[in-house]
Amino acid sequence: MTTEIQLEDIQAARERIAPHIIPLRIAESAALSKQFDREILLAHEYLQTTGAFKLRGAMNSVLQLDSGTTGVTAVSTGNHGRALAYSARKAGVPCIICMSELVPQNKLEAIRALGAETRIIGKSQDEAEIEANRLVAEEGYTMIPPFDHPHVIAGQGTIGLEMLEQVPDVDTVLVQISGGGLISGIALALKSQRPDVRVIGISMERGCAMAASQKAGKPIEVEELPTLADSLGGGIGLDNQLTFNMVRDYVDEIVLLSETEIADGIRHAYFEEQVILEGGGAVGIAALLAGKVSPGTKTIVLLSGKNIDMQLHRKIINQEEY
Ligand SMILES: *Cc1c(COP(=O)(O)O)cnc(C)c1O
């Protein structure tokens, strides 16, 4: 068992972030329960104010900064960047999000609207990373990474505590997996209390670095490909410290989905649950619909985020080309 993070750290995170977080809303899906003849519950975590669960880990990190730090920084214009910008403003801590010139204007503006400074450097993620590292080395900023950090993992793990509290007899949990911070925290929270709960990671076929790394037995890089589940893209870091081992130790299975299957999940959420989800948020539903995961007696499916471009969403709903 990995020992860096304990159940107590997740419990402490829960108290710390509680004033800033919407409690997890879990409700049965009438449509899915009927279709599978089992109890299927949806965990509506996209309700967080920045549209995704990443607020939990970012907030837990910002609230534990060393007193001497100048501020926080990250290289992310996705859900982590938004969450960090929001958390920093709430805590009154300066925040600089570094990004490349290639980042679309709407993403840049979303981060600025949340009160963070943006720094646009070079034509690649790598150059933006060099600037973030410089802020840390020369200006006293603290880097808050999106997944491979104990405070981030403990924050995301608070979802697992809430699942077990609200549904003590849950036996199967479907959680999206990318860098693995989300599933590591949730699986640790669940399995420390109920080792028999099945925790299944769901991702896309197009470039899931964690699945490839687990297969290889060590962190490896995979080619990044465009996918509807864009928030599940990216590597796990060749020098991964925590999440590779935690996924190996606590996650029962990783299931990968095609783009068509992910689109089916987005459409089901919209037409049957009246919920708008981003691709990454919908993969749990998609895995059930595709028959790639058999539900347990009581299954919780995490809906992790809703930040999708609405033009794209409309095209998927209308079955148009995108
Ligand atoms: C980041 C993210 C994930 C994956 O979380 P990891 O900790 O990287 O595994 C899943 N869903 C959404 C919406 C996300 O933003």
The ligand as an ORCA input file, in Angstrom:
! r2SCAN-3c Opt
* xyz 0 1
  C      -8.964     16.441    -14.787
  C     -10.249     15.793    -15.073
  C     -10.423     14.402    -14.957
  C      -9.288     13.444    -14.631
  O      -8.671     13.680    -13.384
  P      -7.214     13.100    -13.094
  O      -6.946     13.424    -11.671
  O      -6.260     13.786    -14.022
  O      -7.251     11.637    -13.366
  C     -11.699     13.881    -15.173
  N     -12.744     14.665    -15.521
  C     -12.608     16.002    -15.657
  C     -13.811     16.802    -16.042
  C     -11.367     16.616    -15.426
  O     -11.239     17.942    -15.565
*
